Amino acid sequence: MASSSTAGSDRFRIVGGASLKGEVTVTGAKNSVLKLMAASLLAVGKTTIRNVPDIADVDIMSDLLTRLGCTVAHSGSVVTIEVPESPQHRADYDLVRKMRASINVLGPLVARTGHAEVALPGGDAIGSRGLDFHINGLESLGANAHVEHGYVIAAAPNGLTGAVIDLDFPSVGATENLMTAAVLAKGVTTIENAAREPDLVDLGEFLISMGAKIEGLGTPLIKITGVAKLNPTDHTTITDRIIAGTWAFAAAMTQGDITIHGGRADHMEVMLEKLAHAGAIITSTQDGIRVQMNHRPRATDVATLPYPGFATDLLPFIIAMNAVADGHSMVTENVFESRFMFVNELARLGAKVTVDGHHASINGISKLSGAPVEATDIRAGAGLVLAALVSEGETTVDGAFHIDRGYPNFAEDLRTLGANVTRE
């Protein structure tokens, strides 16, 4: 099992200069598997989830489900969850504060038990991500929902009823919570301006395999016809497009050549277009993609947007690449207001980046220089490690536990590709 955040003092030590070459295999998607685990609450009995990554967040979600009365077993890349007839309905702060995906038990608990008390979640320090869409949507379905003493409290003692829900923003978390609540509601629910992420589609297909009736997955309009009960299922998680993207940027930044097994080009079209613009050669392989870069990257402008746009989770990587690219670039963040905390650490490595509101202006230089830096969230941490690979000398990245939450065996995979990385 992955180490949890008890290893808060761990750090990565990187000696720059390597060109990464070789093969990596992408595991199951973090942003999918945690939601699948939460949704298992919807059916009594044993649900099996396969292709589960060995990351700290899976352990946290396992602990949370155990606290709710489930029996969770983790063997290799398979997690089995035995869900009781009457699960508990309170998700306490000591676990929820560690991981934002904990909020995903809200919808299933209200649907199954008619009541939920879920602590306001923690997780990455990338900005305020309000729960208004979740709460308003549950109220549309007939629940009485509000925040009190640091908990989201939702009650629907007589069950939920289908409704038309129009989201002001295609929030992934809200779409997931409302979809998992609506599958057991009476009647038809439509979610307009729904999120379209592959992870959300994976969750929808998981629910369908349990007996849910859902149409329109992957489009802005999802229609859910409620059913009386769901059955446990056996499901294989999709591969992680953000990890695949991380390796693609690693190849481009270090002028390397990496074959990414399990990397799905159809989940990364905008990102791959940006890498091609930067000069990368991208080819499809039998089970993934290959990314090669034979010269210094060209500066590339980008703006993050909800899927199918450029993912906010990939922002640190394109900023790091642009920091060593040829030319000037502008990167705009449209999803989370605090994503640019990463830039302050990157500047310690000599990057020429200035931030104005939600825009970062980057003047590329040929090489960064090693220094001690600190990870503030999962992707920022991984982005700093990649930046360290194109820095002269030695860099230490503190806060390794952040990276552990999203990347199984990150240092080992980097070493396999030829990087000089140790963990201490």
C-alpha positions as CSV (number, residue, x, y, z in Angstrom):
1,M,0.0,0.0,0.0
2,A,1.1,3.6,-0.6
3,S,2.6,5.5,2.2
4,S,0.2,8.2,3.6
5,S,1.0,11.7,4.5
6,T,2.8,10.5,7.6
7,A,5.9,10.8,5.4
8,G,5.5,14.6,5.4
9,S,9.3,15.1,5.8
10,D,10.3,13.1,2.7
11,R,11.7,14.9,-0.3
12,F,13.1,14.2,-3.7
13,R,16.7,14.9,-4.6
14,I,17.3,15.4,-8.4
15,V,20.5,16.0,-10.3
16,G,19.6,17.7,-13.6
17,G,20.8,17.0,-17.1
18,A,19.3,13.7,-18.1
19,S,17.3,13.2,-21.3
20,L,14.6,10.8,-20.4
21,K,14.3,7.7,-22.7
22,G,12.4,4.4,-22.3
23,E,9.0,3.1,-21.5
24,V,6.5,3.7,-18.7
25,T,3.1,2.2,-18.0
26,V,0.2,4.4,-16.8
27,T,-1.9,3.1,-14.0
28,G,-5.6,3.6,-13.3
29,A,-6.9,7.2,-13.0
30,K,-6.8,8.7,-9.5
31,N,-9.6,11.1,-10.4
32,S,-11.8,8.1,-11.4
33,V,-11.0,5.4,-8.9
34,L,-11.7,7.5,-5.8
35,K,-15.2,8.4,-7.2
36,L,-15.8,4.7,-8.1
37,M,-15.0,3.7,-4.6
38,A,-17.4,6.3,-3.2
39,A,-20.2,5.2,-5.6
40,S,-19.9,1.6,-4.4
41,L,-22.0,2.8,-1.4
42,L,-25.0,2.7,-3.7
43,A,-25.3,-1.1,-3.7
44,V,-25.4,-3.6,-0.9
45,G,-22.8,-6.4,-1.4
46,K,-19.3,-6.8,-2.8
47,T,-18.1,-4.4,-5.6
48,T,-14.7,-5.0,-7.2
49,I,-12.7,-2.3,-8.8
50,R,-9.6,-3.1,-10.9
51,N,-6.6,-1.2,-12.2
52,V,-6.4,0.7,-8.9
53,P,-3.3,2.9,-8.5
54,D,-1.1,2.4,-5.5
55,I,-1.4,5.9,-4.1
56,A,-2.0,7.4,-0.7
57,D,-5.5,8.8,-1.6
58,V,-6.8,5.2,-2.2
59,D,-5.8,4.4,1.4
60,I,-7.6,7.5,2.7
61,M,-10.8,6.6,0.7
62,S,-10.5,3.0,2.0
63,D,-10.3,4.3,5.6
64,L,-13.3,6.6,5.0
65,L,-15.4,3.8,3.6
66,T,-14.4,1.5,6.5
67,R,-15.5,4.2,8.9
68,L,-18.9,4.2,7.1
69,G,-19.3,0.5,7.8
70,C,-17.8,-1.1,4.7
71,T,-15.2,-3.8,4.6
72,V,-12.4,-2.8,2.2
73,A,-9.7,-5.2,0.9
74,H,-6.8,-4.1,-1.2
75,S,-4.7,-6.7,-3.1
76,G,-2.3,-5.4,-5.7
77,S,-4.3,-3.3,-8.2
78,V,-7.7,-4.7,-7.1
79,V,-9.9,-3.2,-4.4
80,T,-13.0,-5.0,-3.1
81,I,-15.6,-3.1,-1.1
82,E,-18.3,-5.0,0.9
83,V,-21.2,-2.5,1.5
84,P,-23.6,-3.2,4.4
85,E,-27.4,-2.9,4.3
86,S,-27.2,0.2,6.5
87,P,-24.0,2.2,6.1
88,Q,-23.1,5.0,8.5
89,H,-23.8,8.5,7.2
90,R,-21.2,10.7,8.8
91,A,-17.8,11.4,7.2
92,D,-15.6,12.9,9.8
93,Y,-13.1,15.8,9.3
94,D,-10.0,13.9,10.3
95,L,-10.2,11.9,7.1
96,V,-12.1,14.3,4.8
97,R,-9.5,17.1,5.4
98,K,-6.8,15.0,3.7
99,M,-8.5,14.7,0.3
100,R,-11.1,16.6,-1.6
101,A,-12.6,13.5,-3.3
102,S,-14.1,12.6,0.1
103,I,-17.0,14.9,-0.8
104,N,-18.0,12.2,-3.4
105,V,-19.6,10.1,-0.6
106,L,-22.3,12.9,-0.2
107,G,-24.5,12.0,-3.2
108,P,-24.4,8.2,-2.6
109,L,-25.1,8.5,1.1
110,V,-28.1,10.8,0.6
111,A,-29.5,8.5,-2.1
112,R,-28.9,5.3,0.0
113,T,-29.6,6.4,3.6
114,G,-31.7,9.6,3.2
115,H,-29.1,11.4,5.3
116,A,-25.5,12.5,5.0
117,E,-23.1,14.6,7.1
118,V,-19.8,15.2,5.3
119,A,-17.1,17.4,6.6
120,L,-16.0,20.3,4.3
121,P,-13.1,18.7,2.4
122,G,-9.4,19.5,2.2
123,G,-6.8,18.3,-0.3
124,D,-4.7,20.5,-2.6
125,A,-4.1,24.2,-1.9
126,I,-5.1,25.4,-5.3
127,G,-8.0,27.7,-4.4
128,S,-11.5,27.8,-3.0
129,R,-13.7,25.2,-4.6
130,G,-17.1,26.0,-3.2
131,L,-19.8,23.4,-2.8
132,D,-22.7,25.6,-3.8
133,F,-23.4,23.6,-6.9
134,H,-23.5,20.3,-4.9
135,I,-25.9,21.8,-2.3
136,N,-28.2,23.6,-4.7
137,G,-28.4,20.5,-6.9
138,L,-29.3,18.3,-4.0
139,E,-32.0,20.8,-2.9
140,S,-33.4,20.6,-6.5
141,L,-33.7,16.8,-6.0
142,G,-35.7,17.4,-2.8
143,A,-33.0,17.2,-0.1
144,N,-32.7,19.7,2.7
145,A,-29.0,20.7,2.4
146,H,-26.9,23.2,4.2
147,V,-23.5,23.8,5.8
148,E,-23.4,23.7,9.6
149,H,-20.4,23.5,12.0
150,G,-18.0,22.7,9.1
151,Y,-20.2,19.9,7.7
152,V,-22.4,19.6,4.7
153,I,-25.6,18.2,6.1
154,A,-28.2,16.8,3.7
155,A,-31.4,15.0,4.5
156,A,-34.1,13.4,2.3
157,P,-36.0,11.1,4.6
158,N,-38.6,10.4,1.9
159,G,-36.1,9.9,-0.8
160,L,-35.1,12.1,-3.8
161,T,-37.1,13.1,-6.8
162,G,-35.9,13.8,-10.3
163,A,-35.4,17.4,-11.4
164,V,-33.8,19.6,-14.0
165,I,-30.5,20.9,-12.8
166,D,-28.6,23.6,-14.7
167,L,-25.0,24.0,-13.5
168,D,-23.5,27.5,-13.8
169,F,-20.1,25.9,-14.4
170,P,-19.4,22.3,-15.6
171,S,-18.1,21.3,-12.2
172,V,-16.8,17.7,-12.2
173,G,-17.4,17.1,-8.5
174,A,-20.9,18.5,-8.6
175,T,-21.9,16.5,-11.7
176,E,-20.5,13.4,-10.1
177,N,-22.4,13.9,-6.8
178,L,-25.6,14.8,-8.4
179,M,-25.4,11.9,-10.9
180,T,-24.8,9.4,-8.0
181,A,-27.7,10.9,-6.0
182,A,-30.1,10.9,-9.0
183,V,-29.6,7.2,-10.0
184,L,-31.9,6.2,-7.0
185,A,-34.2,9.2,-7.2
186,K,-37.9,8.8,-8.3
187,G,-38.4,9.9,-11.9
188,V,-36.1,11.6,-14.4
189,T,-33.2,14.0,-13.7
190,T,-31.4,16.1,-16.3
191,I,-28.1,17.8,-15.6
192,E,-27.5,20.6,-18.0
193,N,-24.0,22.1,-18.6
194,A,-22.6,18.8,-17.1
195,A,-18.9,18.0,-16.9
196,R,-17.6,15.8,-19.8
197,E,-14.3,14.5,-18.3
198,P,-13.3,10.9,-19.1
199,D,-13.2,10.2,-15.4
200,L,-16.9,11.2,-15.1
201,V,-17.8,9.0,-18.1
202,D,-16.0,6.2,-16.3
203,L,-18.1,6.8,-13.2
204,G,-21.3,6.8,-15.4
205,E,-20.4,3.5,-17.0
206,F,-19.7,2.0,-13.6
207,L,-23.2,3.1,-12.4
208,I,-24.7,1.7,-15.6
209,S,-23.0,-1.6,-14.9
210,M,-24.7,-1.5,-11.4
211,G,-28.1,-1.1,-13.2
212,A,-28.4,2.7,-13.4
213,K,-30.2,4.3,-16.4
214,I,-28.0,7.1,-17.7
215,E,-27.9,8.7,-21.2
216,G,-25.6,11.5,-22.6
217,L,-22.3,10.7,-20.8
218,G,-19.5,12.8,-22.3
219,T,-22.0,15.5,-23.5
220,P,-23.2,18.6,-21.7
221,L,-26.6,17.1,-21.1
222,I,-26.9,14.0,-18.9
223,K,-30.3,12.3,-18.5
224,I,-30.8,9.9,-15.5
225,T,-33.9,7.8,-15.0
226,G,-34.0,6.7,-11.4
227,V,-34.2,3.0,-10.4
228,A,-35.4,1.4,-7.2
229,K,-32.1,-0.3,-6.4
230,L,-28.6,-1.0,-7.8
231,N,-26.4,-4.1,-7.7
232,P,-22.7,-4.5,-6.9
233,T,-20.4,-4.7,-9.9
234,D,-17.0,-5.5,-11.2
235,H,-15.3,-2.6,-13.1
236,T,-11.9,-1.8,-14.5
237,T,-10.8,1.9,-14.0
238,I,-9.7,3.9,-17.1
239,T,-6.0,4.9,-17.3
240,D,-4.8,8.2,-15.8
241,R,-4.6,10.9,-18.5
242,I,-2.9,13.4,-16.2
243,I,-0.1,10.9,-15.4
244,A,0.2,10.1,-19.1
245,G,0.4,13.9,-19.8
246,T,3.1,14.2,-17.1
247,W,5.3,11.7,-19.0
248,A,4.6,13.4,-22.3
249,F,5.8,16.7,-20.9
250,A,8.8,15.0,-19.3
251,A,9.8,13.7,-22.8
252,A,9.4,17.1,-24.4
253,M,11.2,19.1,-21.7
254,T,14.2,16.8,-21.4
255,Q,14.4,16.4,-25.2
256,G,13.8,12.7,-24.6
257,D,11.9,9.8,-26.1
258,I,9.2,8.1,-23.9
259,T,6.7,5.4,-24.9
260,I,3.7,5.7,-22.6
261,H,1.8,2.4,-22.3
262,G,-1.9,3.1,-21.4
263,G,-1.7,6.7,-22.6
264,R,-5.0,7.4,-24.4
265,A,-4.6,10.0,-27.2
266,D,-8.4,10.4,-27.4
267,H,-8.4,11.7,-23.8
268,M,-5.5,14.2,-24.4
269,E,-6.2,15.8,-27.8
270,V,-5.7,19.4,-26.8
271,M,-2.6,18.7,-24.8
272,L,-1.0,16.6,-27.6
273,E,-1.7,19.5,-30.1
274,K,0.1,21.9,-27.7
275,L,3.1,19.5,-27.5
276,A,3.2,19.1,-31.3
277,H,3.2,22.9,-31.5
278,A,6.2,22.9,-29.2
279,G,8.0,20.6,-31.6
280,A,7.3,17.2,-30.2
281,I,6.9,14.2,-32.5
282,I,3.8,12.2,-31.3
283,T,3.0,8.7,-32.6
284,S,0.4,6.2,-31.7
285,T,1.6,2.8,-30.5
286,Q,-0.3,-0.5,-30.0
287,D,-1.4,0.4,-26.5
288,G,-0.5,4.1,-26.0
289,I,1.6,6.9,-27.4
290,R,5.2,7.7,-28.0
291,V,6.5,11.3,-27.4
292,Q,9.9,12.4,-28.8
293,M,11.6,15.8,-28.8
294,N,14.8,16.4,-30.7
295,H,15.4,20.0,-29.9
296,R,14.6,22.7,-27.3
297,P,10.8,23.2,-27.1
298,R,9.1,26.1,-28.7
299,A,7.2,28.5,-26.4
300,T,3.5,27.6,-26.5
301,D,0.5,29.7,-25.3
302,V,-2.3,27.9,-23.5
303,A,-5.5,28.6,-21.5
304,T,-7.0,26.0,-19.2
305,L,-10.6,25.0,-19.6
306,P,-13.0,22.3,-18.5
307,Y,-12.7,19.1,-20.6
308,P,-12.3,18.8,-23.6
309,G,-10.1,21.9,-23.1
310,F,-6.5,21.9,-21.7
311,A,-6.7,20.4,-18.2
312,T,-5.9,22.6,-15.2
313,D,-4.0,19.7,-13.7
314,L,-1.5,20.0,-16.6
315,L,-0.8,23.7,-16.0
316,P,2.4,23.2,-13.9
317,F,3.9,21.0,-16.7
318,I,3.3,23.4,-19.5
319,I,4.6,26.3,-17.4
320,A,7.7,24.3,-16.6
321,M,8.2,23.4,-20.2
322,N,7.7,27.0,-21.3
323,A,10.3,28.1,-18.7
324,V,13.0,26.3,-20.7
325,A,11.4,26.9,-24.2
326,D,12.6,29.1,-27.0
327,G,10.5,32.3,-26.9
328,H,7.8,34.0,-24.9
329,S,4.5,32.4,-23.9
330,M,1.3,33.3,-22.0
331,V,-0.5,30.7,-19.9
332,T,-4.0,31.5,-18.6
333,E,-5.7,29.6,-15.7
334,N,-9.5,29.7,-15.9
335,V,-10.4,27.0,-13.4
336,F,-8.6,27.5,-10.1
337,E,-7.4,30.8,-8.8
338,S,-4.5,29.6,-6.7
339,R,-2.8,27.2,-9.3
340,F,0.0,29.8,-9.7
341,M,1.4,29.2,-6.2
342,F,3.6,26.8,-8.1
343,V,5.2,29.7,-10.0
344,N,6.9,31.1,-6.8
345,E,8.8,27.9,-6.4
346,L,9.7,27.6,-10.1
347,A,11.1,31.1,-9.9
348,R,13.6,29.8,-7.2
349,L,15.0,27.6,-10.0
350,G,15.6,30.8,-12.1
351,A,12.4,30.7,-14.3
352,K,11.4,34.0,-15.8
353,V,7.7,34.0,-15.0
354,T,5.5,37.0,-14.0
355,V,1.9,36.5,-12.9
356,D,-0.9,39.0,-13.4
357,G,-4.3,37.8,-12.1
358,H,-4.9,34.6,-13.9
359,H,-2.2,35.1,-16.6
360,A,1.4,34.0,-16.4
361,S,3.9,35.5,-18.8
362,I,6.9,33.3,-19.4
363,N,10.2,34.2,-21.0
364,G,12.0,30.9,-21.8
365,I,15.7,30.5,-20.8
366,S,17.9,27.6,-21.9
367,K,18.5,26.1,-18.5
368,L,17.2,26.5,-14.9
369,S,19.5,26.2,-11.9
370,G,19.0,23.8,-9.0
371,A,17.7,25.0,-5.6
372,P,15.6,23.8,-2.7
373,V,11.9,24.0,-3.5
374,E,8.6,22.8,-2.0
375,A,5.6,21.1,-3.4
376,T,2.2,22.7,-2.6
377,D,0.0,20.2,-4.3
378,I,0.2,17.0,-6.3
379,R,0.8,18.4,-9.8
380,A,2.9,21.3,-8.6
381,G,5.2,18.8,-6.9
382,A,5.5,16.7,-10.1
383,G,6.0,19.8,-12.1
384,L,8.9,20.9,-9.9
385,V,10.5,17.5,-10.2
386,L,10.3,17.8,-14.0
387,A,11.8,21.4,-13.8
388,A,14.6,20.0,-11.7
389,L,15.5,17.6,-14.5
390,V,16.2,20.5,-16.8
391,S,18.1,22.5,-14.1
392,E,21.9,22.6,-13.7
393,G,23.1,21.0,-10.5
394,E,21.0,19.6,-7.7
395,T,17.4,20.4,-6.7
396,T,15.5,19.1,-3.6
397,V,11.7,19.0,-3.7
398,D,10.2,18.9,-0.2
399,G,6.7,17.6,0.4
400,A,7.0,14.3,-1.4
401,F,3.8,13.1,0.2
402,H,1.8,15.5,-2.1
403,I,3.3,13.6,-5.1
404,D,2.5,10.3,-3.5
405,R,-1.1,11.2,-3.5
406,G,-1.2,11.1,-7.3
407,Y,1.8,9.2,-8.6
408,P,2.7,5.6,-7.6
409,N,6.5,4.9,-7.7
410,F,7.3,8.3,-9.2
411,A,11.0,8.2,-8.4
412,E,11.4,4.6,-9.5
413,D,9.7,5.4,-12.9
414,L,12.0,8.4,-13.4
415,R,15.1,6.3,-12.6
416,T,14.0,3.7,-15.2
417,L,13.9,6.5,-17.8
418,G,17.5,7.6,-16.9
419,A,16.9,10.4,-14.3
420,N,19.1,10.8,-11.3
421,V,16.4,11.0,-8.6
422,T,16.5,9.7,-5.1
423,R,14.0,9.9,-2.2
424,E,15.1,10.8,1.3
